[in-house]
Amino acid sequence: MTVVGRALLPESMRAYWGLATDFLSDASSRLTRLKTGLAQHELTQDAALALQEAVQTGIEQFLGTLRKAAQMPHSRQTGRDIERLVSTGEMVLTLLGWARQSVEQLFADTDHARHCPTR
């Protein structure tokens, strides 16, 4: 999304987009740590859920920044581009909710609350 947003949004939105991509990049990094930690059985349930929550917060901050940008004067096309980016971010939030449920189920299916169970 960072490349698409940079290509689509006009120069007047660069400050907002810069902040939004900071949130998005941080969320991406934390999501990668979550995926790797679960795959390598290195995370506790609390650590996994904390990473998922941090990713969700980052996406929410990303969306908040885009919504603020949408309040600024812009062209009709820029408005549509922002709407698409917001819509994509909202879909990511839905997927993150499912990811949280998956993490909870992963640990609930075993007695391994301290470390990621092996399957």
C-alpha positions as CSV (number, residue, x, y, z in Angstrom):
1,M,0.0,0.0,0.0
2,T,2.9,2.4,0.6
3,V,4.0,2.3,-3.0
4,V,0.4,2.7,-4.3
5,G,-0.3,5.6,-2.0
6,R,2.9,7.4,-2.9
7,A,2.1,7.0,-6.6
8,L,-1.5,8.1,-6.4
9,L,-1.6,10.9,-3.9
10,P,-0.6,14.4,-4.9
11,E,2.3,16.4,-3.4
12,S,-0.1,18.2,-1.1
13,M,-0.8,15.0,0.7
14,R,2.9,14.0,1.2
15,A,3.0,15.0,4.8
16,Y,0.0,12.9,5.7
17,W,1.2,10.0,3.6
18,G,4.6,10.1,5.2
19,L,3.1,9.7,8.7
20,A,0.7,7.1,7.4
21,T,3.4,5.0,5.9
22,D,5.4,5.2,9.2
23,F,2.4,3.5,10.9
24,L,2.0,1.0,8.1
25,S,5.7,0.1,8.1
26,D,5.8,-0.4,11.8
27,A,2.7,-2.6,11.6
28,S,4.2,-4.6,8.8
29,S,7.4,-5.2,10.8
30,R,5.4,-6.3,13.9
31,L,3.2,-8.6,11.7
32,T,6.4,-10.2,10.3
33,R,7.7,-10.8,13.9
34,L,4.3,-12.3,14.8
35,K,4.4,-14.7,11.9
36,T,8.0,-15.7,12.4
37,G,7.6,-16.1,16.1
38,L,4.6,-18.4,15.7
39,A,6.2,-20.4,12.9
40,Q,9.4,-20.9,15.0
41,H,7.4,-21.6,18.2
42,E,9.2,-18.7,20.0
43,L,6.3,-16.6,21.3
44,T,4.2,-16.9,24.4
45,Q,0.5,-16.3,24.0
46,D,0.8,-12.9,25.7
47,A,3.6,-11.9,23.3
48,A,1.7,-13.1,20.3
49,L,-1.4,-11.2,21.3
50,A,0.6,-8.1,22.1
51,L,2.1,-8.1,18.7
52,Q,-1.3,-8.6,17.1
53,E,-2.7,-5.7,19.1
54,A,0.3,-3.5,18.1
55,V,-0.3,-4.3,14.4
56,Q,-4.0,-3.5,14.8
57,T,-3.2,-0.2,16.5
58,G,-0.7,0.7,13.7
59,I,-3.3,0.0,11.0
60,E,-5.9,2.1,13.0
61,Q,-3.4,5.0,13.2
62,F,-2.7,4.6,9.5
63,L,-6.4,4.9,8.8
64,G,-6.8,7.8,11.1
65,T,-4.1,9.7,9.3
66,L,-5.7,8.9,5.9
67,R,-9.1,10.1,7.2
68,K,-7.5,13.4,8.4
69,A,-5.9,13.8,4.9
70,A,-9.3,13.2,3.4
71,Q,-10.6,16.3,5.2
72,M,-8.1,18.5,3.4
73,P,-9.0,20.1,0.1
74,H,-8.2,17.7,-2.8
75,S,-9.4,16.7,-6.2
76,R,-12.2,14.2,-6.8
77,Q,-9.6,11.6,-8.0
78,T,-7.5,12.0,-4.8
79,G,-10.7,11.5,-2.7
80,R,-11.4,8.3,-4.5
81,D,-7.8,7.1,-4.0
82,I,-8.0,7.9,-0.3
83,E,-11.3,6.0,-0.1
84,R,-9.7,3.0,-1.7
85,L,-6.7,3.1,0.6
86,V,-9.1,3.4,3.7
87,S,-11.2,0.5,2.4
88,T,-8.1,-1.7,2.0
89,G,-7.0,-0.8,5.5
90,E,-10.4,-1.7,6.9
91,M,-10.2,-5.1,5.2
92,V,-6.8,-5.5,6.8
93,L,-8.4,-4.8,10.2
94,T,-10.9,-7.5,9.5
95,L,-8.2,-10.0,8.7
96,L,-6.3,-9.0,11.8
97,G,-9.4,-9.8,13.9
98,W,-9.4,-13.2,12.3
99,A,-5.6,-13.5,13.0
100,R,-6.3,-12.8,16.7
101,Q,-8.9,-15.5,16.9
102,S,-6.5,-17.9,15.3
103,V,-3.8,-17.1,17.8
104,E,-6.2,-17.5,20.7
105,Q,-7.4,-20.9,19.2
106,L,-3.8,-22.0,18.7
107,F,-3.0,-21.6,22.4
108,A,-6.4,-22.7,23.6
109,D,-6.1,-26.0,21.9
110,T,-3.1,-26.9,24.1
111,D,-1.8,-26.4,27.6
112,H,1.0,-24.3,26.2
113,A,0.3,-20.8,27.3
114,R,3.9,-20.1,27.9
115,H,5.3,-21.0,24.4
116,C,3.8,-21.5,21.0
117,P,2.7,-25.1,20.7
118,T,4.0,-27.4,18.0
119,R,1.5,-29.1,15.8
